[in-house]
């Protein structure tokens, strides 16, 4: 057998195995049995009607023509619309890339809140008081019908209000931002950053949905009313029959 061929095959196998190992370490490790995405009827939708992808769990925070100092806020409503299962919903941040002379990763501040309670402050790429790129955030437990609100605010605040860029100087004043351009007046700076949030849900295998049949607590009130109604009807029929019988006896005696 060709020794060179065997060596080539073994080397290819080692390279392939190494790539798989590197890929595994590059991603957030999800709990056993969990996959990216949200099950049917587990809804996550922002205030503009944009939904989290049910297949991949991806959601993008998209802002165009960002204005210095303005706060941009997104509200994502998380809901369990199922009536037979309970879930925990989780998410983390996955940075993609950044370009341009304005470093939006360093110059933007990001805050996350769950039902109005802040749990994160840091960069838009998930680095802050907790690292959302490596640690998964539990967004709560959702029984059927439960709902919670995840909100995120992002603001472009710059670096200490006054900082340098190549071939120019940015000054922050009460009138806004002034950029000293080059002698031709053609100086233009911009920045772009892309990141996404990844959502997924984990079903509670031990959850037992409340019984919704005729004997459930929810329906017991109506069963009691029906029982009382039937009882009153029976009593009324008995009284009518007795009255009819008494009248018949009375009429028979008169003859």
SULMO-V831351 format. One line per field, one symbol per residue. ss: DSSP state (~ for helix, > for strand, _ for the rest). burial: 1 if it has 24 or more other C-alpha atoms within 12 Angstrom, else 0. A space follows every 10 residues. Layout:
# SULMO-V831351
ss = ???
burial = ???
This chain:
# SULMO-V831351
ss = __~~~~~~~~ ~~~~~~~~~~ ~~~~~~____ ______>___ _>>>>>____ >______>>> __________ >>>>>>>>>> ______>>>> >>>>>>>>>> ___~~~~>>> >>>>__>>>> >>____>>__ >_____>>>> >>____>>>> >>>>>>____ _>>>>__>>> >>>__>>>>_ __________ >>>>>>>>>> >>>_______ ______~~~~ ~~~~~~~~~~ ~~~~~~~~~~ ~~~~~~~~~~ ~~~~_
burial = 0000000000 0000000000 0000000101 0001111110 1111110000 1111001111 1000000100 0101111111 0000111111 1111100000 0111111111 1111000011 1111111100 1110111111 1111011111 1111111100 0000000001 0000000010 0000000000 1111111111 1110000000 0000000000 0000000000 0000000000 0000000000 00000
